[in-house]
Amino acid sequence: MDTRKTFVRFTLAGLLSAIFLLPPAFSQESPAKRKVSHRVVPEYPTLARQMNITGKVKIEVTVAPDGHVKATRSVGGSPLLLDAATRAVKNWKFEVGPKETTEIVEFDFNPQE
């Protein structure tokens, strides 16, 4: 009996601590997709083209309420391609919104295109 009570107490304590440590799901907002009003296409870096480096680059973009790119953060991709993608996305303009948002922008570099 004591073993069963102890097990139940530890299980309940574990569940309660997990519930209180997790952030509440209802308070999280999903990022709104803001439309792009002006895009700049990145230049394919010469070295990357010569080395036939291809692939996707993902950049997290913080967009100000007025639509300009406030900040960028590299999420993934080849270091030889990231700089070109970051330079291009910093010149993008998004539609005006009520507040600052965070967007994920993905570029696909392919030398055959």
C-alpha positions in Angstrom: 0.0 0.0 0.0 2.7 2.5 0.9 4.5 1.9 -2.4 1.4 2.6 -4.3 0.6 5.8 -2.4 4.2 7.0 -2.9 4.0 6.2 -6.6 0.7 8.2 -6.9 2.2 11.1 -5.0 5.3 11.3 -7.2 3.3 10.9 -10.4 0.9 13.7 -9.3 3.8 15.9 -8.2 5.5 15.4 -11.6 2.3 16.2 -13.6 1.6 19.3 -11.6 5.2 20.6 -11.9 5.1 19.9 -15.7 1.8 21.8 -16.0 3.1 24.8 -14.2 6.5 24.9 -15.9 5.1 24.8 -19.4 4.1 28.1 -20.9 0.3 28.4 -21.4 -0.7 27.5 -24.9 -3.6 30.0 -25.0 -1.3 33.0 -24.6 1.0 32.2 -27.5 0.2 34.0 -30.7 1.0 32.5 -34.0 3.1 34.8 -36.2 1.0 36.6 -38.7 2.2 36.3 -42.3 2.8 39.9 -43.6 2.7 40.3 -47.3 5.8 41.5 -49.1 5.2 44.8 -51.0 8.8 45.0 -52.4 11.3 42.1 -52.9 15.0 42.3 -53.7 16.4 39.1 -55.3 19.8 38.1 -53.8 22.8 37.9 -56.1 24.2 34.5 -56.3 27.7 34.7 -54.8 30.4 34.1 -57.4 32.4 31.7 -55.2 29.2 29.7 -54.4 28.4 29.5 -58.1 32.0 28.4 -59.0 31.8 25.7 -56.2 28.3 24.7 -57.4 26.9 25.3 -53.9 23.1 25.1 -53.9 20.5 25.0 -51.2 18.0 26.8 -49.1 18.7 29.7 -46.7 16.3 30.6 -44.0 16.4 34.0 -42.3 14.2 35.2 -39.4 13.1 38.8 -40.2 11.8 41.2 -37.6 9.4 43.6 -39.4 8.5 47.0 -37.9 4.9 48.2 -37.9 5.7 50.5 -40.9 6.9 47.5 -43.0 10.6 48.0 -43.0 13.0 45.2 -41.9 14.2 46.0 -38.4 16.5 43.0 -37.8 17.5 39.7 -39.2 18.8 36.5 -37.8 20.2 33.5 -39.8 18.3 30.3 -39.1 20.0 28.0 -41.6 21.8 27.5 -44.8 25.3 27.6 -46.3 27.5 30.4 -44.9 28.5 31.2 -48.5 24.9 32.0 -49.3 23.7 33.6 -46.1 25.4 36.9 -46.6 23.8 37.5 -50.0 20.3 36.5 -48.7 20.6 38.7 -45.7 21.7 41.7 -47.7 18.7 41.2 -50.1 16.1 40.7 -47.4 17.2 43.8 -45.5 15.9 45.8 -48.5 12.5 44.1 -48.5 9.4 46.1 -47.6 6.3 44.5 -46.0 2.8 45.7 -45.8 2.0 48.0 -42.9 0.8 46.2 -39.8 -0.6 47.1 -36.3 2.6 45.8 -34.6 6.1 44.4 -35.0 6.1 40.8 -36.4 8.6 38.1 -37.0 8.6 36.3 -40.3 10.7 33.4 -41.7 12.0 34.1 -45.2 13.4 31.2 -47.3 15.6 31.6 -50.4 16.5 28.7 -52.7 19.8 29.1 -54.5 20.3 27.1 -57.6 22.9 28.1 -60.2 20.9 26.6 -63.1 18.2 29.2 -62.6 
